[in-house]
Amino acid sequence: MNQATSIKISELAEEDRPREKLLLKGKSVLSDAELIAILIGSGTRTMSAVDLSRMILREVNYDLASLAKLSVKDLMKFKGIGEAKAISIVAALELGRRRKEQEPTPRVKISSSQDIYELMRPDLYDEVVEHFYLVLLTRSNFVIKKHLISQGGTSGTVVDAKVVFKIALEHLAQSLILVHNHPSGSLSPSEQDKKLTERLVKIGRDLDLPVLDHVIFSDRGYFSFADEGIL
């Protein structure tokens, strides 16, 4: 007795595998049909996932806006599209719609230690334990991300240099700024602060990933290693 079996993407010729193509060449080179094929995962006994996706797109005149208007039940009318596949398509298109509606987040550029202090105020003001952050920057000093490395007690926190630079490299940062708070309100760097800064600056120099500053944050002001000329 012959049973209908699905053709999985992994069984197709390599040039027809959308997942592998995305990994090798990037998402932008994939056609709409290939992206949909990744969502549905498999086709039918006689049609690959890519061909099935092309058929669906043909029915909506290759218009993604029209595709987004189809319900789960509408999509299930296509042979080879069950409920799970239909839900995947609907969910992906809804995410795309929501992303389009969101206002783009304005990019923040760091030009001074005061900029860093204002950037970190929402995260560190009124904190009663110590937090250590990285601020990752582009080549033009726009903020890529604020990343919490560690948090500890009222008098200190542990910072692993390997973790610091692993995170910076993963985010393709061109430079970074160190920030931690003193819950006590003291603006004087400790000997531990100085040694850690010296070590991270040296590693950053060796990796061509410069540490531009280390800012100590308190509710009543801040201390900048760069401003004091001790970086």
PyMOL commands that set and color helices and strands:
alter all, ss='L'
color gray80, all
select helices_A, chain A and resi 9-11+14-16+18-25+27-29+32-40+49-59+64-68+72-75+83-101+113-124+161-170+191-206
alter helices_A, ss='H'
color red, helices_A
select strands_A, chain A and resi 131-137+143-151+175-181+211-218+221-224
alter strands_A, ss='S'
color yellow, strands_A
deselect
rebuild
show_as cartoon
